[in-house]
Amino acid sequence: MVDVRSQSRVQVPPAGDDAVLPFGTSDPFIRGRLVRLGPCVDTILNRHAYPDAVSEILGEAIALTAMLGASVPLGGKLSLQARTDGPIGFLFVDYEAGGLLRATASFNGARVSEISHAGEGLARQDRSRSDLLGAGHLALTLEPGEGLDRTQGIAALDGGTLTQAAQAYFRQSEQLPTYIHLAVAKHFVASAGGGSNWHWRAGGLIVQHLQRPLDDAGEAGADDWNTVHTLAATVEDHELLDPALAPDRLLFRLFQEEGVRVYAPKPLAVHCRCSRDKVEAFLKSFGREQLTDMHDAEGKITVTCEFCSAAYRFEPDEI
């Protein structure tokens, strides 16, 4: 757990929370995005109350999806899905144009607990590599909307991290040199009454060289990319998470010598598509015998949304 307390006990309003900040440099072929997640990721992770190790990796997936989804056209959707043979067997994050996010995960609690205890005292990155994800694949699915065809890209997960899998995807499938850094931690917030609370925060940085490796950019373009890549790699977790450090200030700190240009932020929000009407329609697709098997001791049926944890309870005569 990373303690990213401010230097003083004075409460500093979040600077740029729950937004993706696109940016570029003086080289028109180098583009990037920085994401800072506060209440948004805290709401999603607290709804599920997963073990910290699971929340950390799901938080990484949310930050990554938010950065990649920021370019989704109006009416479009982007989903990130990971399936593995590890303790965390399934991750799913959904981004809808306009910055709407939802996420869920499934895992083997006993195996997660065993690895978490074995990794106590290790950095988050080291725990992430201790077979929490295992072998499998990472799939990125884009639904552009407006009748356009759905596309999907797949990268292997081989016991490493989501960052490594995503970077391999862009390098191999898209042929885009890419640097990605993701950070997730609980942040300590002192309350006015003297109590204390811990809230989840997440952040991420992605920088890409939009030219193909074999184009005619020449040595100047390669030098620009190497410089920006080196500078991006100096970013630290606490910088991506610190609510007192505005995202544009962080980008200036990293890339001021490269003529960084910051564009309008894209806000993010928690959103779930579930509703009582949708759940009722789903239940009505089952036969009477199957519905009877779903009854609890009072003869009622309760369905809990896997994304937002909202519980919908139905009387026997409603279905």
N, C-alpha and C positions, 0 to 999 in steps of 0.2 A: 504494500500500500504506500502510495506516495503522498506525503503531506505537502500540499501546495498552499499553505497559509500565507496571507499577505504579511508584509513586514510589520504592520501595526494591527491593532484590534479595531481600528476604524473600518466600518463597512464600506467597501468600494463598490459602486454599482457595476454590474457586468458590462464590459466594453465589447460589444459585438457578439454577445452570446446568440446561439441558435441562428447562425447565418453562415453562408459560404461566400467567401470574398475572392472573386476572380482577379488575376493580375497578369501582367506581362513585363517584359524587359525591353531594353532598346533593340534587342534582336527580335524582329517580328515573328520568328519561328519558334520562340520559346514562350510557353504559356504555363500558367499554374493556377491552383486554387488552394485556399486555406479555409478550413472549417473550424469553428469553435462552437461546441455544444454544451449547454448548461442545463436549464430546466427541462429541455426537450429530452435529452438522453436520461436525465434523472427520473423523469416521469415513466419512460418506457421500462427502464431497468427495475425501478421500485415496484411497478405493477406486478412483475414476475417474481421478485424476491429470490432470484437464482443465487447459488453460491457465488462468492466474489470472483472466483476463477472463470466461471461461465459468463458472468456479467462483464468482466474485462474484455473477453474475446468478442462477445456480442456487441459491446460498445465500439470496439475496433471496426467491426463489420458495419455498424451504423454510420460511423464517421467516413469510412471508405465509400459507402453507397451514396451518402450525401454529396461528397465531392464529385463523384462520377455522374450522379443524377442531375447536377446543376445545369447541364447542357441539354437536358431532355426537352423536346419541343412541347408546346401547349397541347394538352390532351394525351401526352405520352406517359409511359411508366418505365421504370428500371427496377429490376429485382436482382439481388445477390442471393445465391443459394449455395451452401456448402454441405456436402454429404461425405462422411468419413467413417472409418471403422474404429475411431478413437472414442474416448469417454464423452466428448462432445460430438455426437453423431450427426447433428443437423442444425444449421443456422439459416435463417431466412430474414432478409430485410427488403422492404418494399418502399420505393420512392415514387411518388406521383407528382407530375408537373405542378409547380407552385410550391414545392418544398415540403410535401406531406409525407411523413414517415411512420412506419410501423415495423415491428420486428418480433421475432420469437426464436426459441431454441429448444432442442431436446437433448438430453444427456443421461448418462448412467451415474447416478448420484454417488454410489459406492466407489466407483473408479475415479471420479473427480475428486472425492474426498481423500482417497489414498494418495493420489498424485499431488494434491495441494499440500497435504501434511508432509510428504517427502520433500516438497520444494520450499518449505518454510525457510525464510531468510534469503531466498534467491530473488533476484530482480524479476519483474513481471515478464520481461522478454525471455528469460531463461525458463520460467515456468511454462510459457507458451510453447516452448520447443520440447517440453518433456512429455510428448505424446498425447497432449490434451486433444489435439485435432486428429492425429493419426493420418492414415493414407486415405485418399479419396479424390474428390474434384471440387473445384470452385466454378460455378456457372454464373455468368452475367447475361441477363436477358433484357433486351430493349424492345418495348412495344411503342413505336413512334406515334401511333394513333392515326386518325384520318384515313383509314383503309390501307395504310402502308404495311409492308411485311414485317413480321417479327424476326429479330435476329438474336443469335445466342453465341457467346464465346465461352470456351471451357479451358481451364488450366488445372494442372495436377496439383494436388495437395499431398505432400510426401512426409508429413510429420513436422513440417516447418510452420511458418506463420502465414496469416492472410496477406501480409505485406509482401512476402516473398512470392506467393502464388500470383498476386495481382501484377507485380513487376514482371514476372515471367510471362504472363499473358500478354502484356503490352509489348514486350520485347519479341516474343515469338509469333503471336497471332497478328498484332497490329503493326509490328516493326517500328515501334515508337520507343526510343530511349526514354526511360521513365524513372523518377525517384519518388518514393512514397515513404512517409513517416507517420505513424499513428500512435496516439497516446490516450490512455484512459486511467483515471484514478478517482478516488474519493477525495473531496475537498472539504476541509473543516471550515465551518461558518459559526462564529460566536453570535449567540442571540442576545437581544437587549436585556433579557431577564437573567443572564448569567449562565444559561444552559449552553449546550453545544449540539451541533448536528453535523452529520457527514452527508454530503451530496455528491452524486456522480457527475463527473465532467469528462468530456472527450474532445480531442482535437486531432487535426490531421493536416498534412501538407503534401501536395502532389505537384511535381514539375515535369513537363514533357517537352521534348524536342520534336516539333511537328514535321520536320523534314525526314525523309527516308534516309537510312544509313548510307545508301549508295547513290544519292543524288549529287548534284553539282554544287553543293553549298560551299565547297572548298575548305581550306584550313581555318579561315576566320570563323565560319559557322561552327565547326567542331570545337575551336578554342572557346567560343562563347558558351557552348553547352557544357564543356568540361568545367569552366569557371562557375557557372550557375549550379551545376550538380555538386561541386565541392562545397560551395557556400550553403546550399540547402542541407547538406549532410551535417552541418554544424548545429542545426536546430536541436533543442533539447525538449524532453517531455514537459518540463515545468513551464517552458515558454509557450507551448501550445495550449496549456491548461489554465494559465494564470489569468483570472478575471480582471486583474488590474492592468494587464498589458494589452492595449488595443491591438487587434489583428493588423491594422495598417501600420502601426508602429513596429510591430514585429517584422513585417515584410520589409520595411525601410531599414531596419537594423540588419537584416540578412542580405538584402540586395541593393543597397543604396548606390554602390559603385557600378551596378549594372543598369542604372536608369529605370528602377522599378516603377511601374504604372499600375495603380489600383483602380478597379472598376466598381460599379454599383453592387452592393451586397445582395445576395439572394436569401431571403428569410426561410427558416425551417420551422415546422410545427408538427406536433403529434396528431395523427389522424387514423381512425379505424373505420373500416367500411361496414362493420357489423351493425345490425339493427334487429329489433324484435320481429319485424315482418320477414326479414331474410331468414332468420332462424326458424320461424314458424313454417315458412315455405320449404325449408330443408327437411324439417321433421315430417312434413306431409308427404315427402317422397318415399318414406318407409312404409312397409306393410304393417297391419295391425299387430301381428305377432311380434315383430321387431320393436315396435313402440312399447308394447307391454314389458318387454325385457329391459327397457330403459327406465321404468318406473322406480321411484324410491319407495321407502316404507310407507309414505303417505299417499302413494299412487300418483305422484307428480313427476314431471320430467324437468331436469335442470341441465341447461347447456351453458358452458363457460367458454367465452371467446379466447382462443389461444393467443391472440395479439394483445388485447386490452384488458383481459381478465374480467370483463363484464359478464355477469351471470343472468341468464334468462330462464325464468321458472314458469312452467305451464301447467294448468289444471288438466285433468284427464279429458274433459269435454271440449277443450280448446283445440285439440289436434284430431 
